[in-house]
Amino acid sequence: MISTLSSVAILALFAASPAAAAAAENVFWIVSHAPLMASRLDPIVNPGAVSNHAHAVIGGSNFGPLYDYATSVKSQCTTANVDVDHSNYWIPQLYNKFANGTVKVAGLSYANTYYQMRRNGQEPVYEFPPGFRMLAGSASRNDLDLNDREDQAISYVCLGGNTPEGHEFPKERCKNGLRAQVYFPHCWDGINNWLAGSKHVSYGAEGRADGGGKCPPTHPKRIMGLFYEFIFHDHMDYTPEVGSGQAGTRSGTRCTATSQTAGPSASFPKSFHTANNAVSAFRSKIARR
């Protein structure tokens, strides 16, 4: 267990070339998680009530029907491998569906949360303030529009299968796991920790959902890029009637994801400084060659 985020290894693709030095601007770090619970609680969308679907949840042990930063940050433990990260993250629970119509929970193997520094030039990147929450995706959408950044943000990878990465559930068994992936909005209005419908955040005004495109005037402040992947067990040999998916749909287009913060405010900026210093040192080394 790591006690400070600045101790987490900052990962980048380093190679001995100027092009690689430029690519190293895209630094990131990863926090790995074991499962916390499967639950119909959703303290952001359905505070104090029961959600209409279950979620796979990771993070701090004080996850409950209501979100309060002061309570969450005092969690006794966390599923993260960084013990100061008491934030919670969740996505819809996936299921294995049988030919007779019955389903069972597809076990969550593990999850990774990525914190990325994708931005325009050297624009400042703001940390998530205490009490910050946000959503990605849509729980009601039945169609797929890949020109919409909200749809671009949700994807699936069939580990050990032949299906390429895509935005709908794979039509085959994923013997090494089905990986659900989410990119969160990376632009913030700079004022609100939460607005209904997650209107306080936005994807960039240009580029894709997973990039560092320019933020719109309504949401001018760049926040840390949050991406996560949840890897579910998939032991079902696929047929049109049998396979893994989400309750109520086999398309994958209704996926939503939620994040609520509960970590010490100094940790993330310190990690970004560590990342910037590592990139600067690497670029200096390349320049001297």
C-alpha positions in Angstrom: 0.0 0.0 0.0 1.4 3.4 -1.0 0.8 6.3 1.4 1.2 9.3 -0.9 0.2 9.9 -4.5 3.6 11.5 -5.2 5.1 8.0 -4.6 3.0 6.5 -7.4 5.1 5.8 -10.5 4.5 8.4 -13.2 4.1 6.5 -16.5 5.1 7.7 -20.0 6.4 6.2 -23.2 10.0 7.3 -23.1 12.3 6.6 -26.1 15.5 8.3 -27.2 14.0 10.6 -29.8 12.7 14.2 -30.0 9.2 12.9 -31.0 9.1 10.8 -27.9 10.0 13.8 -25.8 7.0 15.6 -27.2 4.8 12.6 -26.6 6.0 12.5 -23.0 3.8 15.6 -22.3 1.0 13.0 -22.1 2.1 11.8 -18.7 -0.3 10.0 -16.4 -0.4 7.9 -13.2 -2.5 4.9 -12.3 -4.2 4.0 -9.0 -5.3 0.3 -8.9 -8.4 -0.9 -7.0 -9.9 -4.1 -5.8 -13.7 -4.3 -5.7 -15.6 -2.6 -2.9 -19.2 -3.7 -3.5 -22.0 -4.3 -5.9 -24.9 -2.0 -4.8 -28.0 -0.2 -6.0 -26.9 2.9 -4.2 -26.0 6.0 -6.2 -25.5 8.9 -3.8 -25.0 11.4 -6.8 -27.9 10.5 -9.1 -30.3 9.0 -6.5 -29.2 10.5 -3.1 -30.8 8.8 -0.2 -32.8 6.4 -2.5 -32.4 3.1 -4.3 -31.2 3.3 -7.9 -33.1 1.4 -10.7 -29.9 -0.5 -11.4 -26.9 -1.9 -9.6 -23.4 -0.5 -9.7 -19.9 -2.0 -9.3 -18.2 0.3 -6.8 -14.6 0.9 -5.8 -12.8 3.2 -3.4 -13.4 4.4 0.2 -15.2 2.3 2.7 -17.7 5.1 3.7 -19.6 4.8 0.5 -23.3 5.1 1.2 -26.7 6.4 0.1 -25.6 10.1 0.7 -22.3 11.8 -0.2 -20.6 14.0 2.2 -16.9 14.9 1.6 -16.1 15.1 5.3 -17.5 11.6 5.9 -15.9 10.1 2.8 -12.4 11.4 3.5 -12.6 9.7 7.0 -13.1 6.2 5.4 -11.4 3.6 7.5 -9.9 2.0 4.4 -9.9 2.1 0.7 -9.7 -0.4 -2.2 -7.1 1.8 -3.8 -3.4 0.9 -3.6 -2.8 4.5 -2.5 -4.2 4.7 1.0 -4.9 8.5 1.0 -7.4 8.1 -1.9 -10.8 7.6 -0.3 -12.7 8.7 -3.4 -15.4 6.5 -4.9 -15.9 5.5 -8.5 -18.7 3.4 -9.9 -20.2 2.1 -13.2 -23.3 0.0 -13.9 -22.9 -3.6 -12.8 -22.5 -6.1 -15.7 -24.2 -9.5 -15.8 -23.9 -12.9 -17.4 -27.1 -13.7 -19.2 -28.3 -17.3 -19.8 -30.5 -18.7 -22.6 -33.5 -19.0 -20.2 -33.4 -15.3 -19.5 -31.9 -15.5 -16.0 -28.8 -13.5 -15.1 -26.0 -13.5 -12.5 -23.6 -10.9 -11.5 -20.4 -10.8 -13.5 -17.7 -10.5 -10.9 -15.5 -7.4 -10.9 -11.9 -8.5 -11.1 -10.2 -5.2 -10.6 -10.3 -1.6 -11.7 -7.7 1.1 -12.6 -8.2 4.9 -12.4 -5.9 7.0 -14.5 -5.1 10.6 -13.9 -3.9 12.3 -17.1 -2.3 15.6 -18.0 -3.8 16.2 -21.5 -4.0 19.9 -22.1 -3.3 22.8 -24.5 0.3 23.8 -24.2 1.2 24.8 -20.7 -2.3 25.8 -19.6 -2.9 25.3 -15.8 -4.5 22.1 -14.7 -6.8 22.4 -11.7 -7.3 19.7 -9.0 -10.7 18.5 -8.1 -11.8 20.6 -5.2 -13.2 19.0 -2.0 -16.7 17.7 -2.7 -16.3 17.6 -6.4 -18.5 15.1 -8.3 -19.2 14.3 -11.9 -20.8 11.9 -14.4 -19.9 10.5 -17.8 -22.2 8.8 -20.2 -26.0 8.4 -20.3 -28.3 5.9 -18.6 -31.1 6.4 -21.1 -29.5 6.5 -24.5 -30.3 3.6 -26.9 -28.5 4.9 -30.0 -24.9 5.5 -30.7 -23.5 8.7 -32.2 -19.7 8.7 -32.5 -19.7 12.4 -33.3 -21.0 13.0 -29.8 -18.2 13.1 -27.3 -20.4 11.7 -24.6 -20.7 8.5 -26.7 -17.0 8.5 -27.6 -16.2 8.5 -23.9 -17.6 5.0 -23.3 -15.9 1.9 -24.8 -15.2 -1.8 -24.3 -12.3 -4.0 -24.8 -12.6 -7.8 -25.1 -9.4 -9.1 -23.4 -8.3 -12.4 -24.9 -10.8 -12.1 -27.8 -10.8 -11.0 -31.4 -13.2 -8.1 -31.3 -11.5 -4.7 -31.7 -12.1 -2.0 -29.1 -15.5 -0.5 -29.7 -18.5 1.3 -28.2 -20.8 -1.7 -27.8 -20.6 -5.0 -25.9 -18.4 -7.6 -27.8 -20.3 -10.4 -29.4 -17.9 -13.1 -28.2 -16.6 -14.5 -24.9 -13.8 -12.4 -23.5 -11.8 -15.1 -21.8 -9.4 -12.7 -20.1 -12.1 -10.3 -19.0 -14.5 -7.7 -20.4 -13.0 -4.2 -19.8 -15.4 -1.3 -19.6 -13.7 2.1 -20.2 -14.8 5.6 -19.4 -13.3 9.1 -20.1 -14.7 11.9 -18.0 -15.2 15.5 -19.0 -12.0 17.5 -18.5 -13.3 21.1 -18.5 -14.9 22.8 -15.5 -16.9 26.0 -15.0 -14.5 26.8 -12.1 -17.3 27.5 -9.7 -19.5 24.6 -8.9 -18.6 21.2 -7.3 -21.8 19.8 -8.7 -24.8 20.7 -10.9 -27.7 18.5 -11.8 -26.9 16.5 -14.9 -23.2 17.2 -14.3 -23.6 20.5 -16.2 -20.7 22.0 -14.3 -18.3 20.0 -16.5 -17.9 19.6 -20.2 -15.7 17.8 -22.8 -13.5 20.0 -24.9 -14.9 22.2 -27.6 -12.6 20.5 -30.1 -11.0 17.1 -30.6 -12.2 13.8 -29.1 -13.5 13.0 -25.6 -10.2 11.4 -24.7 -8.0 14.3 -25.8 -6.9 17.7 -24.4 -9.0 19.8 -26.8 -9.6 23.5 -26.0 -12.1 24.0 -23.3 -15.3 26.0 -24.2 -15.9 29.5 -22.8 -18.6 28.1 -20.5 -16.2 25.7 -18.9 -12.8 27.4 -19.2 -10.8 25.6 -16.5 -8.9 22.5 -17.3 -9.2 19.7 -14.7 -7.2 16.5 -14.4 -8.2 14.0 -17.1 -9.9 11.1 -15.3 -10.1 7.8 -17.2 -11.0 4.4 -15.7 -11.3 0.8 -16.7 -13.3 -1.9 -14.9 -12.4 -5.4 -15.8 -15.3 -8.0 -15.3 -15.1 -11.8 -15.5 -16.7 -13.2 -18.6 -17.1 -16.9 -18.6 -20.0 -17.1 -21.1 -19.7 -18.6 -24.5 -21.5 -16.0 -26.6 -24.7 -16.7 -28.6 -27.4 -14.1 -29.5 -29.2 -15.3 -26.3 -26.2 -15.8 -24.0 -23.4 -13.5 -23.0 -22.3 -10.6 -20.8 -23.9 -7.2 -20.7 -25.8 -4.6 -18.7 -29.2 -5.2 -17.2 -31.9 -4.1 -19.7 -29.6 -3.8 -22.7 -26.9 -5.8 -24.6 -25.8 -2.7 -26.6 -23.5 -1.0 -24.1 -24.8 2.4 -25.1 -26.5 3.1 -21.7 -23.3 3.0 -19.6 -22.8 5.8 -17.1 -19.9 6.4 -14.7 -19.7 8.4 -11.5 -16.8 9.9 -9.5 -16.9 11.6 -6.1 -13.7 12.9 -4.5 -12.4 12.2 -1.1 -8.7 12.8 -0.9 -6.3 15.3 0.7 -6.2 18.4 -1.5 -2.4 18.7 -1.7 -1.8 15.2 -3.1 -2.8 15.6 -6.7 -1.0 18.9 -7.4 2.1 17.4 -5.9 1.8 14.4 -8.3 1.4 16.8 -11.3 4.6 18.7 -10.2 6.4 15.3 -10.0 5.1 14.5 -13.5 6.1 17.9 -14.9 9.6 17.6 -13.4 10.0 14.1 -14.9 9.0 15.3 -18.3 11.3 18.4 -18.1 14.3 16.3 -17.1 13.7 13.8 -19.9 13.3 16.5 -22.5 16.6 18.2 -21.3 18.4 14.9 -21.5 17.1 14.4 -25.1 18.1 18.0 -26.1 21.7 17.4 -24.9 22.2 14.4 -27.1 
